[in-house]
Amino acid sequence: MQKEIIIYSKDNCPKCEQVKQVCSQLGLKFIVKNITHDLIKLTEFREKFVGAGFPVVEFPDGMTIAGNLEEIYQHIENTNK
């Protein structure tokens, strides 16, 4: 079972940066998978998240949210209580 939040990110993505900043400020453990220059991570991303917007965030509880900052922040808040 994964223990950290996984954030699929790309270069020049303000939403991606916002999510990483919030996780850092809250002291949450997270891994960033930047797909911009990594063909392996890009392939993994495309196989798992067809047509998804950025950022895509996988939470340790199995929830995955793509592109919707409000939902991402709500889930962070709910799981960080």
Secondary structure, 3 states (H helix, E strand, C coil): CCCCEEEEECCCCHHHHHHHHHHHHCCCCEEEEECCCCHHHHHHHHHHCCCCCCCEEECCCCCEEECCHHHHHHHHHHHCC
